Amino acid sequence: MSIFDNLCIVDDDEVQNFIKQVSANIKKERQLKGVTQLELALMIGQKSSAFYANAENSAKNRRFNLEHIYKISKALNVDVEKFFASS
C-alpha cells in the first residue's frame, strides 16, 4: 500500500455541504444587517446582483471566493470567522 492511495481526504458531498454552510452564514449575516443582495453585490464590486444571488444560494455552480468573502466581511462589519462557523 502506498501513501498515495488515499490522497483525497474529503469527499465531494462534504465539500458541497461546507460551501452551502458558508453561503448560508453569509446570507444570515446580510439579512441581520438589513442589506439587500444588490446592495451587498455593489459593495463588493459586482456590477449586478446576479452572480451574488447565485453564489449566496449555491446556484448555477457559482461560489464565493476568498476575495468575495473578505470584502463581504468588511462590508457587513462582521468577523470573517463567522462565515465559517458550523450551525
Secondary structure, 3 states (H helix, E strand, C coil): CCCCCCCCCCCHHHHHHHHHHHHHHHHHHHHHCCCCHHHHHHHCCCCCHHHHHHHHCCCCCCCCCHHHHHHHHHHHCCCHHHHHCCC
